[in-house]
Amino acid sequence: MTHGALVPSLGYGAVAPSPGTEARMSQAVRLADLAALSPTERRTIVERLVLDAFRPSNGARAATLARIRAFEQRYEVSSQTLIAELRAGQRHETAEISEWLFLLELQGQEAGGR
């Protein structure tokens, strides 16, 4: 069901992007628009807005994953192996490895935020 005809002021057709897409809602939802909807329609729109709020914009998730893969290729080791080696003291943290770990943390927060 699309809500564009019911809530034209949303501009985006009132249909939030489906999970896994990188698009962002372009406008906030006005309370007056929500009040005009049925409880089921309000719940659907609010749930989609919440999901959209946790979604990174402009392909950030894909860019983060690409940077992680580049580190894995450069060091010829998986991220899981890197972490195990760091914990075991077999590898020392450098500025590059610190950036890699930051990207892994960012990726984990993105996945856990849904």
N, C-alpha and C positions, 0 to 999 in steps of 0.2 A: 504494500500500500504506500503510495506517495502522498505527502502532505502538502505539496506545492500549491494545490488549488485551495486548500484550507487556510494556509498561512502564507500568503504571498509576500509579506514583508521580510521573510527570512532570506529572500534573494537567492539562496542556494537551492531553492526548490524544497526546502525543509527536510531534505533527505541527507542525512549524514553519510560520509563515505563508509563503505563496508569495511569491516575489520581487515587489516593487512594492507590497506592502501595508504598512500602518503599524503593525500589531500587534506586541507584544513577547512573548517567552516569559516566563511568570510565575515559573518555577522553574528552578533549575540541575539538570543531569542528574547523578545519583549514579553514581559509578564502578561500584558493584555492579549497577546497572541496565544499564549498558553491557556489563558482563562477561557478562550473561545473554543477550545478543543475538548473532546471527551476525556475522561480519566485515562482510558487506554491509550489514546493518541498522545496525551501529555507525557505519560510514562515512557512511551516509545521514543519521543523526541528527546526527553531528558536523558534517558539511557544512552542514546546515540551521541549526544553532546558530551557526556562524561567519557565515553570510550574515545571520542575524538580528542578530548583534552589530554589524554595520556599518549596519544600517537605523536611521534616526532614529526616535525614538518620538513618539507623540501627534501625528502629522501635521506634524512640524517641517519636513519637506521641502516640503510644500505651502504652509506658512506662509511659508517663506523665498522660494519662488518668487512668491507673491502680493505680498510686500513689494518684490521686485525689479521686478515688473510695475508696481506703484504708482509707483516712482521713474521708470520709463520713461515712464509716462503723464504724470507731473508735469513732467518735463523735456522731454517730447516728443522723445525720442531713445532708440535702442536701447542696450543695455549695451555691445555691441561698438563702436558709434559713440562712446559716452562714453569708452571706453578709448583709442580712436584719437585723439580730441580732446585727452585729457589728455597722451598721449605727444607729440603735436604742439605742445603748449603753447597750444592754442586754448581750453582750459577750465582753470580753476583748481580745485584740490581744496578743498572746504568740508567742514564737519562732516557734512552730509547726504550728500555724494558719498563721503566716507570710509566712512560706514555702508553705502552702496550697494556700494562695492568690497568691504567685508568680507562682505556677503551673497553677492556673486558668488564670492568665495574659498571661502566655506562651501559653496556649491552645487557648486563644482568638486571640493572634497574629498569630498563625498558621492557624486558621480558616479564619481570616480576610485577610491573605496574599494571598489567592487564588482568 
